[in-house]
Amino acid sequence: MGNYVFRPEHQVGSYRKSDSFYLVSVLLLWGLGVYTLFVCTPIIGERYFHQRSYFVVRHLTNSIIGASGFLFFSVCPMKLIRKIIVPMTAAALLLSIAAIFGDEKNGASRWVSIPFISSFQPSEFAKFAIVLYLAHLFESHSEEYEENKNEVLFPILALSLFVLVIFAQKDYSTGVFIFISGIVMFLISGVRLRWLIYISPLLFFLFALMVLIEPYRLNRVLAFLNPDEYRHTFGFQYSASERIINSAGIWGLGSGTKLETVASIPEVQTDYIFSGWTCSMGLLGVTLYFILLVFFAYRGVRIAFNCSCKFASFASFGCIFSIFFQSLVNVAVVCGVLPSTGIPLPFFSSGGSSLIFTLCMCGFVINASHCISDNEEETKYSEKSEENIESFEGVIVEYE
């Protein structure tokens, strides 16, 4: 009697092992962020909210929401993700437009109020949405971009629209950040950007004009160029941060009452949280953070380059670049290498919107580490010889 093997005519699914090293790096960065908030924000939490653990509890609550997004984007089939990209991008754009007329804080309109969620920052959503949308366009229309150079104007217009809307929120730094991330997406996808060389002087002029037309932006630049003169005015944030960082030494001050001076840093729970980490852990902690951040970026880029699905490859690279570049910008601001920007530190800053969409990006990269392309799936499934095979109502029978 012959041997028979029964299998479905169409493959149910495929599985690859996720990158566990990348997952560990995400968990470590998140854990360090929780620890930093725990040791650096009790005085501020008690001062403004009468609860020493206010920012830690808030961070953990947002982490639960972010973990849900992480799980969704890490297991959701790429086909389904691509189906929701357009409505997801439209929602990000509409919310960003709504933020222009929404809650105003510190002279900028960057938040919208959502029931049961309190304030929400759509620009953080836009960072994720534009990466997915551009990756979707580049994978779907790459041949058209090669045959017709005018086709590339559509993703350029989409990116420009998001940047202009973010600028309208008076969030200049995030607008520039999204623009740079988009340009990197263009480059990694292989789209030729010779036109960028010709219009770069114009872009430089426009960005400089955006600085000059808003007095507070110009004051930030002046404080960066001449910190001593503006030490007690527009440069007071960096001045306080510099003082705290210099007091940390090699080993840091640890935790507890020694970190009471950290409360003197404005926005230490958000934009200047890295000052608190440096004060607590010293030069050793800074070195540890950069080793972990570089390892996180290395594993993420490795996933992007090894992924056989072009869409997932482009998007995961964009996600990693966004998180890594944002981290470098924040640290550069805290250390006085760049003017103050207001960009949070991923995994560390208390802002809920930033943490939630950072975890969503990380979940997508995990998905890219084990997903396969549609062509590869079909090829793997059709590798078996068609000899000695019969099909009956959706069931394939192989026999000897």
Secondary structure, 3 states (H helix, E strand, C coil): CCCEEEEECCCCCCCCCCCHHHHHHHHHHHHHHHHHHHHHCHHHHHHHHCCCCHHHHHHHHHHHHHHHHHHHHHHCCHHHHHHHHHHHHHHHHHHHHHHHCCEEECCEEEEEEECCCEEECHHHHHHHHHHHHHHHHHHHCHHHHHHCHHHHHHHHHHHHHHHHHHHHCCCHHHHHHHHHHHHHHHHHCCCCCHHHHHHHHHHHHHHHHHHHCCHHHHHHHHHHHCCCCCCCCCCHHHHHHHHHHHCCCCCCCCCHHHHHHHHHCCCCCCCCHHHHHHHHHHHHHHHHHHHHHHHHHHHHHHHHHHCCCHHHHHHHHHHHHHHHHHHHHHHHHHCCCCCCCCCCCCCCCCCHHHHHHHHHHHHHHHHHHHCCCHHHHHHHHCCCCCCCEEEECCEEEEEC
